[in-house]
Amino acid sequence: MKLELKKIKYCKWMSEETYCFNAVVYVDGKAMIEVSNEGHGGSNSEWAIKPFTQQDVDRVNDWCEKNLPKWKMHDGTEHTTDLEIWCGEEMSKYLDNKYLKKDFKRDLKSKILFVENKVLRQITFKKCKALTDAHFKYFKSKHPNLSALNFMPQDKAFKIYAQYMK
């Protein structure tokens, strides 16, 4: 079973103890379950999207509990991953990526980012609103054998950035 959380609408200002959101769970490519949380620490609301029924929602929840990895609390106790826990994890991934992408775009305006010895490093140019050819020539003169994330296709560069920023 392939699960995807899509059509995410997130409300940061209403998120208190949990994420305040509304989204759709796709199961094997089909929109099956609408899920939401009011952000006050309560459980998610989950309901079937027609033509699916509550039995389909229950079937997905059972599949999650039987097939997804267990999670541990800070005291070491293990718990099954149900649909609600999975949705929370997916929301965390979604928001991490959203904020990382924002940081990544901001960083590329005044910094040259590169990986050296498995560490994300940067050369920062103060009071710089946009990098020029002179900035890139300077980087290449200092690091002729390294590649800057700035020169890579954005999706590849972002994957590298996200890997080292987490």
C-alpha positions as CSV (number, residue, x, y, z in Angstrom):
1,M,0.0,0.0,0.0
2,K,1.4,3.4,-1.0
3,L,0.4,6.3,1.2
4,E,0.9,10.0,0.3
5,L,-0.3,13.1,2.1
6,K,-1.3,15.8,-0.4
7,K,-3.3,19.0,-0.8
8,I,-1.9,20.2,2.5
9,K,-3.3,23.4,4.0
10,Y,-1.3,24.4,7.2
11,C,-2.3,27.1,9.6
12,K,0.8,28.1,11.6
13,W,-0.9,30.7,13.8
14,M,-3.5,28.2,15.0
15,S,-1.0,25.4,15.7
16,E,-0.6,25.1,19.4
17,E,0.1,21.6,20.7
18,T,-0.4,19.9,17.3
19,Y,-0.3,21.0,13.7
20,C,-3.5,22.8,12.6
21,F,-4.0,21.4,9.1
22,N,-6.3,19.9,6.5
23,A,-5.0,17.4,3.9
24,V,-5.9,14.4,1.8
25,V,-4.4,10.9,2.2
26,Y,-3.9,9.2,-1.2
27,V,-3.8,5.4,-1.1
28,D,-2.2,3.8,-4.2
29,G,-2.7,7.0,-6.1
30,K,-6.4,7.6,-5.2
31,A,-7.7,10.3,-2.9
32,M,-9.3,8.2,-0.1
33,I,-9.2,10.0,3.3
34,E,-9.6,13.6,4.3
35,V,-7.7,14.4,7.5
36,S,-7.6,17.5,9.7
37,N,-6.6,18.7,13.1
38,E,-7.6,21.9,14.9
39,G,-4.1,22.3,16.4
40,H,-5.2,22.3,20.1
41,G,-3.6,18.9,21.0
42,G,-6.5,16.7,20.1
43,S,-6.6,13.8,17.7
44,N,-7.0,14.1,13.9
45,S,-10.4,13.8,12.3
46,E,-10.4,11.3,9.5
47,W,-13.2,10.6,7.1
48,A,-13.6,8.8,3.8
49,I,-13.9,10.6,0.5
50,K,-16.7,9.1,-1.7
51,P,-16.9,6.5,-3.1
52,F,-14.8,5.2,-0.2
53,T,-16.3,4.3,3.2
54,Q,-15.2,4.3,6.9
55,Q,-14.3,0.6,6.4
56,D,-11.7,1.7,3.9
57,V,-10.3,4.2,6.4
58,D,-10.2,1.4,9.0
59,R,-8.4,-0.9,6.6
60,V,-5.7,1.8,5.9
61,N,-5.3,2.3,9.7
62,D,-4.9,-1.4,10.3
63,W,-2.4,-1.6,7.4
64,C,-0.4,1.2,9.0
65,E,-0.3,-0.5,12.4
66,K,0.8,-3.8,10.9
67,N,3.3,-2.5,8.3
68,L,4.9,0.8,9.4
69,P,7.8,0.8,11.8
70,K,7.1,1.2,15.5
71,W,8.0,4.5,17.2
72,K,9.6,5.0,20.6
73,M,8.7,7.5,23.3
74,H,11.5,9.2,25.2
75,D,11.0,6.6,28.0
76,G,11.8,3.8,25.6
77,T,8.3,2.4,25.3
78,E,7.3,1.3,21.7
79,H,4.0,2.0,20.0
80,T,2.5,1.1,16.7
81,T,2.3,3.7,14.0
82,D,-1.3,4.3,13.1
83,L,-2.7,6.6,10.4
84,E,-2.7,9.6,12.8
85,I,1.0,9.1,13.7
86,W,1.9,8.7,10.0
87,C,0.0,11.9,9.1
88,G,1.9,13.8,11.9
89,E,5.2,12.5,10.6
90,E,4.3,13.5,7.1
91,M,3.3,17.0,8.3
92,S,6.7,17.3,10.0
93,K,8.5,16.3,6.8
94,Y,6.4,18.7,4.7
95,L,7.1,21.7,7.1
96,D,10.8,20.8,7.4
97,N,11.1,20.8,3.6
98,K,9.1,24.0,3.3
99,Y,11.3,25.9,5.7
100,L,14.5,24.4,4.4
101,K,13.6,25.5,0.8
102,K,13.0,29.0,2.1
103,D,16.4,29.0,3.9
104,F,18.0,27.5,0.8
105,K,16.8,30.2,-1.5
106,R,17.8,32.9,0.9
107,D,21.2,31.4,1.4
108,L,21.9,31.2,-2.3
109,K,21.6,34.9,-2.7
110,S,24.7,35.8,-0.7
111,K,26.5,32.5,-0.1
112,I,28.3,29.9,-2.1
113,L,27.4,26.6,-0.5
114,F,29.5,23.5,-1.0
115,V,30.4,20.2,0.7
116,E,33.9,19.6,1.9
117,N,34.9,16.5,3.9
118,K,31.2,15.6,4.3
119,V,30.4,18.9,5.9
120,L,28.2,21.6,4.4
121,R,30.4,24.8,4.2
122,Q,29.8,28.3,2.9
123,I,31.5,31.4,1.7
124,T,29.4,34.4,2.7
125,F,29.6,37.7,0.9
126,K,28.4,40.4,3.3
127,K,26.2,43.2,1.9
128,C,25.7,41.0,-1.2
129,K,22.2,41.0,-2.8
130,A,23.1,38.7,-5.6
131,L,26.1,36.6,-6.5
132,T,28.1,37.6,-9.6
133,D,30.6,35.9,-11.9
134,A,33.4,37.4,-9.7
135,H,32.0,35.6,-6.7
136,F,32.1,32.3,-8.5
137,K,35.6,32.9,-9.9
138,Y,36.7,33.5,-6.3
139,F,35.2,30.3,-5.2
140,K,36.8,28.3,-8.0
141,S,40.2,29.9,-7.3
142,K,40.0,28.7,-3.6
143,H,38.3,25.3,-4.3
144,P,39.1,24.2,-7.8
145,N,38.1,20.5,-7.2
146,L,34.8,21.2,-5.4
147,S,31.4,21.8,-6.7
148,A,29.2,24.5,-5.3
149,L,25.5,23.8,-4.8
150,N,24.8,27.1,-6.6
151,F,26.0,25.5,-9.9
152,M,23.9,22.4,-9.6
153,P,20.3,21.8,-10.7
154,Q,18.1,23.1,-7.9
155,D,16.5,19.8,-7.0
156,K,19.9,18.0,-6.7
157,A,21.4,20.9,-4.7
158,F,18.4,21.1,-2.4
159,K,18.7,17.3,-1.6
160,I,22.3,17.8,-0.6
161,Y,21.4,20.9,1.4
162,A,18.5,19.2,3.2
163,Q,20.8,16.1,4.0
164,Y,23.3,18.3,5.8
165,M,20.9,20.7,7.5
166,K,18.9,18.1,9.3
